[in-house]
Amino acid sequence: MNYLQKNGVICSFLLTACMISNAQTVLRFGHTDQAAGARDAAANFFARAVEQLTQGRYTVEVLCCGKAGSDPKSVERLIGGDLDFTVSATGSYAPLVPTLNLSMLPFLVDNYAQGWKLYDESPWMQAQFAKAPAKGFRFLATWEAGFRSMTTKEPLNSPEDAKGKKLRTFPNEMMRWTLEAMGFNIQIMPLPEVYLAIQQGAVSGQENPVDTIYSNKFYEVAPHVTLTNHVYSPLPLAMSEKTWQKMSTEDQRAVTEAAIRTANFSRIHVVGNDDIQLKQMEKLGARIQYSPNTAAFRSASEMVYVKAREKYGADVDQLLEQARIVRKKYR
């Protein structure tokens, strides 16, 4: 090998080593929403923000549609450190932070402004979020999904219509209590299985925010969409504590800022799409019940607060009082 060849090999080796030393760290983000859904839009917005704010030191690979596992499985993987981010309803984190079950109490807030204030500023809510790092993950910001409503094969105007019907929901104690109080028989199953289960008659319907109903096309198999708005169901973004601790302070700040920017994007995106998606579903054959007997659903849910107090004690009234203040201030 002559002098020029030797120097070429050395330069090539040094260039490769330099590229490796500056290689991006790839972080994995799993969620169960469809590629057309609001969660996926937010996850991809977040991925771009992370790469920008860390100046390319980190990139985020988004795994939609349950590719990283169900919501409970994704939280489990966060703790193990083989998944870096997930985003789900607070109820999905409640097995690790049990008091977060209370965030799924029925009819806590009446509109988005109230929900944002409750999740962003409520001392009770912040205290529950602060428990997460000791469990192996941490919350960075709260993204939006919307208020939960029903899709069923038959009309649903009041709890009378719910009696005996089998309804799918996700594995959460408070949600189960609420739906059972309304008269439903509850079936737990992963989100990707729901469409086929309704189509085959295993369940009569399901409940989810409008965006999830739309992106999963549940209105095709359960065309009666009833806007009960029974639970406000935003999506706290969670990050593996193992991943967090490996980051520099600078990158921790950057990822947190990316999460907050995405929360703003997510809220605008979901609020702006609710009416558009409802109208589009109507065009495709869905029958939207905009004004069900909400008072009857609220009345049926009262026993849930009684059961919650029996199990969770003073936490229930602390949260209810803070929600009451928010509702009064942001009507």
C-alpha positions in Angstrom: 0.0 0.0 0.0 1.5 3.3 -1.0 1.6 6.6 0.9 -1.6 8.0 -0.7 -3.5 4.8 -0.2 -2.5 4.6 3.5 -3.5 8.2 4.1 -6.8 7.6 2.3 -7.6 4.6 4.6 -6.7 6.7 7.7 -8.9 9.6 6.5 -11.7 7.2 5.8 -11.4 5.7 9.3 -11.3 9.1 11.0 -14.3 10.3 9.0 -16.3 7.2 10.0 -15.3 7.5 13.6 -16.3 11.2 13.6 -19.7 10.3 12.0 -20.3 7.6 14.7 -19.4 10.0 17.5 -21.9 12.5 16.2 -24.6 9.9 15.4 -28.1 10.6 16.4 -29.7 8.7 19.3 -33.0 7.2 18.2 -35.8 7.3 20.8 -38.9 5.1 20.3 -42.4 6.5 20.8 -45.3 4.0 20.9 -49.0 4.7 20.9 -52.3 3.0 19.9 -53.9 5.6 17.7 -54.3 5.2 13.9 -52.0 7.0 11.5 -54.8 9.4 10.7 -55.5 10.3 14.4 -54.7 13.2 16.5 -52.2 11.3 18.7 -50.2 10.3 15.7 -50.2 13.9 14.4 -49.0 15.1 17.8 -46.4 12.4 18.1 -44.9 13.3 14.7 -45.0 17.0 15.6 -43.1 16.1 18.8 -40.5 14.1 16.9 -39.7 17.1 14.7 -39.5 19.4 17.7 -37.2 17.1 19.6 -34.8 16.8 16.6 -34.8 20.6 16.1 -34.4 21.5 19.8 -31.7 19.0 20.5 -29.9 20.1 17.3 -30.1 16.6 15.9 -28.6 14.8 18.9 -31.9 12.9 19.2 -34.5 11.7 16.7 -37.8 10.1 17.6 -39.2 7.0 15.8 -43.0 7.0 16.0 -44.7 3.6 16.3 -48.4 4.0 15.7 -51.4 1.7 15.8 -50.3 -0.5 18.7 -47.0 -1.6 17.1 -45.2 -1.1 20.4 -48.0 -2.9 22.3 -51.3 -1.9 24.0 -51.5 1.1 26.2 -50.8 -0.9 29.4 -48.0 -2.7 27.7 -46.4 0.5 26.5 -46.4 1.9 30.1 -44.8 -1.4 31.2 -42.1 -1.0 28.5 -41.4 2.6 29.6 -40.5 1.4 33.0 -38.3 -1.3 31.6 -36.6 1.3 29.4 -37.1 -0.5 26.0 -39.6 2.2 25.0 -38.9 5.9 25.5 -42.3 7.6 25.2 -45.9 6.8 25.1 -49.1 8.9 25.3 -52.4 7.7 26.7 -55.3 8.6 28.9 -54.5 9.0 32.6 -56.3 5.8 33.4 -53.6 3.9 31.6 -51.0 5.1 34.2 -53.3 4.5 37.2 -52.1 0.9 37.9 -48.8 2.6 38.9 -50.3 5.8 40.4 -53.7 4.6 41.7 -55.0 8.1 42.6 -54.9 9.0 38.9 -58.0 6.8 38.6 -59.8 9.8 40.0 -59.0 11.9 37.0 -61.4 9.7 35.1 -64.4 10.6 37.3 -67.4 11.4 35.3 -68.4 15.0 34.4 -65.5 16.7 36.2 -65.4 19.5 33.6 -67.7 20.8 30.9 -65.4 22.3 28.3 -61.9 22.3 27.1 -60.8 25.5 28.8 -61.8 24.0 32.2 -60.0 20.8 31.4 -56.7 22.5 30.5 -56.8 24.6 33.7 -57.5 21.5 35.7 -54.6 19.4 34.2 -52.1 22.2 34.0 -52.7 24.1 37.2 -54.6 21.9 39.7 -52.4 21.3 42.8 -54.0 17.9 43.2 -53.3 16.9 39.7 -49.7 18.1 39.8 -49.1 16.2 43.0 -50.3 13.0 41.4 -48.1 13.5 38.3 -45.1 14.1 40.7 -45.4 10.5 41.9 -44.6 9.0 38.5 -40.7 9.2 38.5 -40.5 6.9 41.5 -42.5 4.4 39.4 -40.2 4.5 36.4 -41.6 7.2 34.1 -42.4 10.9 34.2 -45.0 13.2 32.7 -43.7 16.0 30.4 -47.0 17.7 29.3 -50.7 17.0 28.7 -51.8 16.5 25.1 -55.4 16.5 24.0 -57.8 13.8 22.9 -61.2 15.3 23.9 -64.3 14.3 25.7 -65.4 10.7 25.6 -68.7 9.8 23.8 -70.4 6.6 22.8 -70.9 4.8 19.5 -73.5 2.0 19.5 -75.3 -0.1 17.0 -78.7 1.1 18.3 -79.8 4.6 19.4 -78.7 5.7 22.9 -80.5 8.6 24.3 -80.5 7.8 28.1 -79.4 5.1 30.6 -82.6 3.3 29.8 -81.2 2.5 26.4 -77.9 1.3 27.9 -79.4 -1.5 30.0 -78.0 -4.9 29.0 -75.8 -3.6 26.2 -72.2 -4.8 26.1 -69.8 -1.8 25.7 -66.1 -1.9 25.1 -63.8 0.3 27.2 -60.2 0.3 28.2 -58.9 -1.2 31.5 -59.7 1.5 34.0 -61.5 1.2 37.3 -63.3 4.5 37.3 -64.4 4.1 33.7 -65.8 0.7 34.5 -67.7 2.0 37.5 -69.2 4.9 35.4 -70.3 2.8 32.5 -71.8 0.1 34.8 -73.7 2.8 36.7 -75.2 3.9 33.4 -76.4 0.4 32.8 -73.8 -1.1 30.4 -72.2 -4.5 30.7 -68.5 -3.8 30.2 -66.0 -5.6 28.0 -62.3 -4.8 28.2 -60.2 -5.2 25.0 -57.3 -3.5 23.2 -58.2 -0.7 20.9 -57.1 -2.4 17.7 -59.5 -5.2 18.3 -62.6 -3.1 18.8 -63.8 -2.5 15.2 -63.9 -6.3 14.4 -65.5 -7.0 17.8 -68.4 -4.6 17.0 -68.7 -5.9 13.5 -69.0 -9.5 14.7 -71.4 -8.7 17.4 -69.1 -9.4 20.4 -70.0 -5.9 21.7 -72.7 -3.4 21.0 -70.4 -0.5 20.8 -67.6 1.4 22.5 -66.7 4.8 24.0 -63.9 7.2 23.1 -63.2 10.8 22.1 -64.5 12.0 18.7 -61.1 11.9 17.1 -60.6 8.3 18.1 -64.1 7.4 16.9 -63.3 9.1 13.6 -59.8 7.8 12.9 -60.8 4.2 13.8 -64.0 4.4 11.7 -66.1 3.0 14.6 -69.1 4.9 13.1 -69.1 2.4 10.3 -70.0 -0.6 12.5 -71.7 1.3 15.4 -73.4 4.3 13.5 -75.2 5.9 16.5 -72.7 8.5 17.9 -74.0 9.9 21.2 -72.2 12.9 22.5 -72.4 12.1 26.2 -69.1 13.8 27.0 -69.1 11.7 30.1 -65.4 11.9 30.8 -62.7 14.5 29.8 -59.9 12.4 28.6 -56.7 14.2 27.7 -53.4 12.4 27.1 -50.4 13.0 29.4 -47.2 12.3 27.5 -44.9 10.0 29.5 -41.2 9.4 29.2 -39.1 6.5 30.5 -37.3 7.6 33.6 -34.3 5.5 32.5 -34.1 7.5 29.3 -34.5 10.8 31.1 -31.7 10.1 33.5 -29.3 9.3 30.6 -29.9 12.8 29.1 -27.9 16.0 29.8 -29.7 18.8 31.5 -29.7 20.7 28.2 -31.4 17.8 26.4 -33.9 17.3 29.2 -34.9 20.9 28.9 -35.2 20.6 25.1 -37.4 17.5 25.3 -39.6 19.1 27.9 -40.0 22.2 25.7 -40.8 20.0 22.7 -43.6 18.3 24.8 -45.1 21.6 25.8 -45.0 23.0 22.3 -46.7 19.8 21.1 -49.4 20.1 23.8 -50.4 23.5 22.4 -50.4 22.0 18.9 -52.5 19.0 20.0 -55.1 21.2 21.8 -55.6 23.4 18.7 -55.7 20.4 16.4 -58.3 18.4 18.4 -60.6 21.4 19.2 -60.5 22.5 15.6 -61.3 19.0 14.3 -64.2 18.0 16.5 -67.0 19.6 14.5 -65.3 18.8 11.2 -65.1 15.1 12.0 -68.7 14.9 13.3 -70.0 16.5 10.1 -67.8 14.1 8.0 -69.1 11.1 9.9 -72.7 12.3 9.2 -71.9 12.5 5.5 -70.7 8.9 5.7 -73.9 7.7 7.3 -73.4 8.1 11.1 -76.3 9.4 13.1 -75.1 12.0 15.6 -77.1 12.5 18.8 -75.9 16.0 19.8 -78.3 16.4 22.7 -78.8 13.2 24.6 -80.4 13.1 28.1 -77.2 14.2 29.7 -78.9 14.9 33.0 -80.0 11.3 33.2 -76.5 10.1 32.5 -75.1 12.5 35.2 -77.7 11.2 37.7 -76.9 7.6 37.0 -73.2 8.4 37.6 -73.7 9.8 41.1 -73.0 6.5 42.8 -69.5 6.5 41.3 -68.5 9.4 43.6 -69.8 7.4 46.6 -67.7 4.4 45.6 -64.7 6.6 44.9 -64.9 8.2 48.4 -65.1 4.8 50.0 -61.8 3.7 48.3 -59.8 7.0 47.9 -61.1 9.1 50.8 -60.1 12.8 51.0 -58.5 12.8 47.5 -61.9 12.7 45.9 -63.2 15.8 47.6 -59.9 17.7 47.0 -60.1 17.0 43.3 -63.9 17.7 43.1 -63.4 21.1 44.9 -60.6 22.1 42.5 -62.7 21.0 39.5 -65.7 23.1 40.9 -63.5 26.2 41.1 -62.3 25.7 37.6 -65.9 25.2 36.3 -67.1 28.3 38.0 -64.2 30.4 36.6 -64.2 29.1 33.0 -67.9 28.6 32.1 
